[in-house]
Amino acid sequence: MAQAAFTPEPDPTPQPTEPSFDVLRWHDEPWTAQLALDLLPETNGPKVEVLSGSVIVTPHAGIDHQSVERELPYLLHRAARRAGLWVYPEINLVSGKDLFIPDIAVLRSSGGGRSAVDIGQAVLLGEIVSPGNRRKDVIDRPCEYAAAGVPFFLRVDLRNRVPTIALFELADGEYRPLSAAAAGTVFTMTTPFDFAVDPADLLDEEAPAEESAAGEG
């Protein structure tokens, strides 16, 4: 008697034919930066990063974080262009198999026309510390950026709504402090380019009631 041919049962999970977050349900192999760029959709919402084979999705931080991320890259970019450098907020940065999205990236060349750049293009990377991701922004990311050889790291801390800025330089495989300042004073750096700002100017604040009333009069 002839044996009936074996027909495999269809996979009940349809696989996306274009970039989609549905791929996170069926892709069970370690992730890489390139896989994420190829298979996951572009988003203006949560950050989608890859670290040690896993996809990490992070929602937007609070409004203070967004205020600093609006103001600081703009101010930095104006100063950096005079030194032939380029500044971007939240770009895709490929480091081997990992994919990072730093809050601020200073690059040696323009990222125009590209969806991602290699971390070797980064002169400085910056993180704005979020309360829910404090360990990542203060400890983990600086270690990862240092291991990749990024020359400078910038940290903005918004604890108690008193912003502080600190600049670190890579030396012997780890970041050493160069300069720092809190709100009400002037943060100044001379490398990798000249820049100065009062950290207090980075947060949105409403005018005092008496000033608002005077403006309406």
C-alpha positions as CSV (number, residue, x, y, z in Angstrom):
1,M,0.0,0.0,0.0
2,A,1.4,3.4,-1.0
3,Q,2.1,5.7,1.9
4,A,0.3,9.0,1.9
5,A,2.6,12.0,1.4
6,F,3.2,14.0,4.6
7,T,1.9,17.5,4.4
8,P,3.2,19.9,7.1
9,E,0.6,21.9,9.0
10,P,0.6,25.6,8.1
11,D,2.3,27.9,10.6
12,P,-0.6,29.6,12.4
13,T,1.5,32.7,13.0
14,P,1.6,34.8,9.8
15,Q,5.0,36.4,9.3
16,P,5.0,40.1,8.3
17,T,5.9,40.9,4.7
18,E,7.1,44.4,5.5
19,P,8.6,46.0,8.6
20,S,6.3,45.4,11.6
21,F,6.4,45.0,15.3
22,D,4.6,41.7,14.8
23,V,8.0,40.2,14.0
24,L,8.8,40.4,17.8
25,R,6.2,37.5,18.3
26,W,7.9,35.0,16.0
27,H,11.6,35.9,15.6
28,D,13.2,33.8,18.3
29,E,16.9,34.1,17.3
30,P,19.2,36.6,18.8
31,W,18.7,40.1,17.5
32,T,21.3,42.3,15.8
33,A,21.3,45.9,14.9
34,Q,20.9,45.0,11.2
35,L,18.0,42.7,11.8
36,A,16.2,45.5,13.8
37,L,16.8,48.0,11.0
38,D,15.6,45.5,8.4
39,L,12.6,44.0,10.1
40,L,11.2,46.6,12.5
41,P,9.4,49.7,11.4
42,E,10.6,53.3,11.8
43,T,9.0,55.0,14.7
44,N,8.6,58.5,16.1
45,G,7.4,56.9,19.4
46,P,9.3,54.6,21.6
47,K,13.0,54.0,21.3
48,V,13.8,50.6,19.8
49,E,17.3,49.4,20.6
50,V,19.3,46.1,20.5
51,L,21.6,45.1,23.3
52,S,23.3,41.6,23.6
53,G,20.8,40.0,21.3
54,S,17.6,41.4,22.8
55,V,15.3,44.1,21.6
56,I,14.7,46.9,24.2
57,V,11.7,49.2,23.8
58,T,11.6,52.3,25.8
59,P,8.7,54.8,25.9
60,H,9.2,58.5,25.8
61,A,10.5,60.1,29.0
62,G,8.9,63.0,30.8
63,I,8.3,66.5,29.4
64,D,11.4,68.0,31.1
65,H,13.5,65.3,29.2
66,Q,11.8,66.4,26.0
67,S,12.5,70.1,26.7
68,V,16.2,69.4,27.1
69,E,16.3,67.2,24.1
70,R,14.7,70.0,22.0
71,E,17.0,72.8,23.3
72,L,20.4,71.3,23.9
73,P,21.0,69.5,20.5
74,Y,20.0,72.7,18.7
75,L,22.4,74.9,20.7
76,L,25.2,72.2,20.5
77,H,24.7,71.9,16.7
78,R,25.2,75.7,16.2
79,A,28.5,75.5,18.1
80,A,29.6,72.2,16.6
81,R,29.3,73.3,13.0
82,R,32.0,75.9,13.6
83,A,34.3,73.0,14.3
84,G,33.1,70.9,11.3
85,L,31.0,68.6,13.4
86,W,27.3,67.6,13.3
87,V,24.8,67.1,16.1
88,Y,21.6,65.0,16.1
89,P,19.1,63.9,18.7
90,E,18.0,60.3,18.9
91,I,19.7,58.7,15.8
92,N,20.3,55.0,15.1
93,L,23.8,54.2,16.1
94,V,25.3,50.8,15.2
95,S,27.9,49.3,17.5
96,G,28.8,45.8,16.2
97,K,25.6,43.8,16.7
98,D,24.1,46.4,19.1
99,L,21.8,49.3,18.2
100,F,21.9,52.3,20.4
101,I,19.7,55.5,20.2
102,P,21.6,58.1,22.3
103,D,19.7,61.2,23.3
104,I,22.5,63.3,21.6
105,A,25.1,62.4,19.1
106,V,28.0,64.5,17.8
107,L,29.3,63.1,14.5
108,R,32.4,63.7,12.5
109,S,30.4,63.9,9.3
110,S,26.8,64.5,8.2
111,G,24.3,61.7,8.7
112,G,22.1,63.1,5.9
113,G,20.4,60.5,3.8
114,R,21.2,57.6,6.1
115,S,19.0,55.6,8.5
116,A,21.8,54.6,10.8
117,V,25.5,55.4,11.4
118,D,28.4,53.5,12.8
119,I,29.4,54.4,16.3
120,G,33.0,55.0,15.0
121,Q,31.6,58.3,13.6
122,A,30.7,59.5,17.0
123,V,32.9,62.1,18.7
124,L,30.6,62.7,21.6
125,L,27.4,60.9,22.9
126,G,25.0,62.3,25.4
127,E,22.3,61.0,27.7
128,I,19.6,62.9,29.5
129,V,19.1,61.0,32.7
130,S,15.5,59.7,33.2
131,P,14.3,58.7,36.6
132,G,13.1,55.3,35.4
133,N,16.3,54.5,33.5
134,R,18.9,56.1,35.9
135,R,21.2,53.0,35.9
136,K,21.2,52.8,32.1
137,D,22.0,56.5,31.6
138,V,24.5,56.9,34.5
139,I,26.3,53.5,34.4
140,D,25.4,51.2,31.6
141,R,25.6,53.5,28.5
142,P,28.8,55.3,29.5
143,C,30.4,51.8,29.9
144,E,29.1,50.7,26.5
145,Y,30.2,53.9,24.7
146,A,33.6,53.8,26.4
147,A,34.1,50.2,25.2
148,A,33.3,51.3,21.7
149,G,35.9,54.1,21.9
150,V,33.7,57.2,21.8
151,P,36.0,60.0,22.9
152,F,33.5,62.1,24.9
153,F,30.4,61.5,27.0
154,L,27.9,64.2,28.1
155,R,25.4,63.6,30.8
156,V,22.4,65.9,31.7
157,D,20.8,65.2,35.0
158,L,17.4,66.6,35.8
159,R,17.1,65.4,39.4
160,N,14.7,67.6,41.4
161,R,14.3,69.8,38.3
162,V,17.7,71.4,38.9
163,P,19.5,70.5,35.7
164,T,23.2,69.8,35.7
165,I,25.6,69.0,32.8
166,A,28.8,67.0,33.1
167,L,31.3,66.3,30.3
168,F,33.7,63.3,30.4
169,E,36.7,62.4,28.3
170,L,37.8,58.8,27.5
171,A,41.1,57.9,29.2
172,D,42.5,54.4,29.7
173,G,39.2,52.8,28.7
174,E,36.9,54.8,31.0
175,Y,35.4,58.3,31.2
176,R,37.1,60.9,33.4
177,P,35.3,64.2,34.3
178,L,36.3,67.3,32.5
179,S,33.8,69.9,33.5
180,A,30.4,70.2,35.2
181,A,27.9,72.9,36.2
182,A,24.4,73.2,37.7
183,A,21.5,75.5,37.0
184,G,22.3,79.1,37.8
185,T,26.0,78.7,36.7
186,V,27.6,78.4,33.3
187,F,28.6,75.0,31.9
188,T,31.6,75.5,29.6
189,M,33.6,73.1,27.5
190,T,36.4,73.7,25.1
191,T,36.7,70.2,23.6
192,P,35.7,68.7,21.3
193,F,34.4,72.2,20.5
194,D,33.7,75.5,22.3
195,F,30.3,75.6,24.0
196,A,28.7,77.3,27.0
197,V,25.2,77.3,28.5
198,D,23.4,77.8,31.8
199,P,21.7,74.4,32.4
200,A,18.7,76.3,33.7
201,D,18.0,77.6,30.2
202,L,17.2,74.1,29.0
203,L,14.0,73.6,31.0
204,D,10.6,75.2,30.1
205,E,9.4,77.4,32.9
206,E,6.3,79.6,33.0
207,A,6.8,83.3,33.7
208,P,6.0,84.4,37.3
209,A,2.4,85.5,37.7
210,E,3.3,89.2,38.2
211,E,5.4,89.1,34.9
212,S,2.5,87.6,33.0
213,A,0.1,90.2,34.3
214,A,2.5,93.0,33.4
215,G,2.7,91.6,29.9
216,E,-1.0,91.6,29.5
217,G,-1.4,95.2,30.7
